[in-house]
Amino acid sequence: MERMSLDPEIAARLKRNPEGLVPAIAQQYDTGEVLMLAWMNDEALHRTLTTGRATYWSRSRQEFWVKGDTSGHVQHVKSVALDCDGDTVLVRVDQVGAACHTGERTCFDADVLG
């Protein structure tokens, strides 16, 4: 696949970790439900912004993954925002099916702390 470039103005605002990644929080756009956290590099963010499908960087597999390509649990992007420090991305999505790889709607339901 052809390498894509993130808008330089957006890229300049990002504060990446040493691996060149920023955390990306996926949130259901209409309810505010927090669905999951994943990681993005510049290209994943560019793909997310231009395709309307949430695209992340897999730290374990060292490759891009488009949410739902294998599971069918697609995230249709409604909006993307950068936090005030430029070190976290908020991706508001319309989630189809489960967001969590365990099959749960959200990654944050299973282990509520005391």
C-alpha positions as a Python dict, from the first residue, in 0.01 Angstrom:
ca = {
    (1, 'M'): (0, 0, 0),
    (2, 'E'): (121, 349, -83),
    (3, 'R'): (252, 548, 214),
    (4, 'M'): (30, 841, 305),
    (5, 'S'): (123, 1171, 466),
    (6, 'L'): (-46, 1337, 758),
    (7, 'D'): (-120, 1708, 718),
    (8, 'P'): (200, 1883, 838),
    (9, 'E'): (0, 2120, 1061),
    (10, 'I'): (-158, 1826, 1244),
    (11, 'A'): (172, 1635, 1257),
    (12, 'A'): (344, 1935, 1416),
    (13, 'R'): (91, 1936, 1702),
    (14, 'L'): (135, 1568, 1793),
    (15, 'K'): (347, 1469, 2092),
    (16, 'R'): (445, 1110, 2021),
    (17, 'N'): (603, 851, 2251),
    (18, 'P'): (954, 724, 2166),
    (19, 'E'): (801, 471, 1923),
    (20, 'G'): (627, 752, 1732),
    (21, 'L'): (281, 665, 1864),
    (22, 'V'): (-3, 848, 2037),
    (23, 'P'): (-283, 682, 2232),
    (24, 'A'): (-621, 694, 2063),
    (25, 'I'): (-941, 666, 2264),
    (26, 'A'): (-1244, 538, 2075),
    (27, 'Q'): (-1575, 675, 2203),
    (28, 'Q'): (-1930, 608, 2085),
    (29, 'Y'): (-2026, 940, 1927),
    (30, 'D'): (-2389, 961, 2043),
    (31, 'T'): (-2372, 815, 2396),
    (32, 'G'): (-2022, 911, 2508),
    (33, 'E'): (-1947, 548, 2597),
    (34, 'V'): (-1569, 488, 2608),
    (35, 'L'): (-1507, 183, 2391),
    (36, 'M'): (-1134, 115, 2375),
    (37, 'L'): (-783, 252, 2365),
    (38, 'A'): (-543, 177, 2081),
    (39, 'W'): (-236, 341, 1928),
    (40, 'M'): (-184, 551, 1617),
    (41, 'N'): (118, 672, 1429),
    (42, 'D'): (102, 954, 1177),
    (43, 'E'): (-6, 728, 892),
    (44, 'A'): (-280, 557, 1097),
    (45, 'L'): (-418, 898, 1191),
    (46, 'H'): (-404, 1010, 829),
    (47, 'R'): (-588, 697, 716),
    (48, 'T'): (-850, 748, 988),
    (49, 'L'): (-906, 1108, 883),
    (50, 'T'): (-926, 1034, 510),
    (51, 'T'): (-1110, 700, 494),
    (52, 'G'): (-1372, 742, 767),
    (53, 'R'): (-1268, 406, 916),
    (54, 'A'): (-1073, 388, 1241),
    (55, 'T'): (-721, 269, 1164),
    (56, 'Y'): (-468, 184, 1434),
    (57, 'W'): (-110, 64, 1468),
    (58, 'S'): (-68, -279, 1627),
    (59, 'R'): (231, -269, 1858),
    (60, 'S'): (240, -649, 1885),
    (61, 'R'): (206, -725, 1511),
    (62, 'Q'): (386, -410, 1392),
    (63, 'E'): (124, -340, 1128),
    (64, 'F'): (-182, -127, 1058),
    (65, 'W'): (-526, -263, 1139),
    (66, 'V'): (-857, -120, 1034),
    (67, 'K'): (-1111, -186, 1307),
    (68, 'G'): (-1362, -440, 1182),
    (69, 'D'): (-1174, -572, 878),
    (70, 'T'): (-1152, -921, 1031),
    (71, 'S'): (-1427, -912, 1296),
    (72, 'G'): (-1692, -712, 1113),
    (73, 'H'): (-1712, -483, 1418),
    (74, 'V'): (-1648, -165, 1224),
    (75, 'Q'): (-1586, 181, 1365),
    (76, 'H'): (-1732, 450, 1137),
    (77, 'V'): (-1553, 773, 1227),
    (78, 'K'): (-1774, 1071, 1309),
    (79, 'S'): (-1503, 1309, 1436),
    (80, 'V'): (-1142, 1317, 1550),
    (81, 'A'): (-1002, 1555, 1812),
    (82, 'L'): (-661, 1615, 1962),
    (83, 'D'): (-638, 1688, 2334),
    (84, 'C'): (-498, 2017, 2467),
    (85, 'D'): (-146, 1875, 2510),
    (86, 'G'): (-135, 1709, 2168),
    (87, 'D'): (-57, 1371, 2320),
    (88, 'T'): (-391, 1188, 2290),
    (89, 'V'): (-641, 1147, 2007),
    (90, 'L'): (-1015, 1111, 2065),
    (91, 'V'): (-1191, 924, 1786),
    (92, 'R'): (-1569, 953, 1805),
    (93, 'V'): (-1718, 659, 1618),
    (94, 'D'): (-2036, 474, 1540),
    (95, 'Q'): (-1940, 129, 1664),
    (96, 'V'): (-2093, -172, 1491),
    (97, 'G'): (-2092, -470, 1729),
    (98, 'A'): (-1826, -523, 1993),
    (99, 'A'): (-1532, -287, 2025),
    (100, 'C'): (-1323, -518, 2244),
    (101, 'H'): (-1131, -816, 2107),
    (102, 'T'): (-1295, -1025, 2385),
    (103, 'G'): (-1634, -975, 2219),
    (104, 'E'): (-1757, -721, 2475),
    (105, 'R'): (-1912, -391, 2368),
    (106, 'T'): (-1637, -197, 2549),
    (107, 'C'): (-1294, -290, 2681),
    (108, 'F'): (-1379, -123, 3012),
    (109, 'D'): (-1676, -329, 3137),
    (110, 'A'): (-1511, -650, 3254),
    (111, 'D'): (-1278, -534, 3531),
    (112, 'V'): (-1427, -249, 3731),
    (113, 'L'): (-1192, -168, 4019),
    (114, 'G'): (-1319, -147, 4379),
}
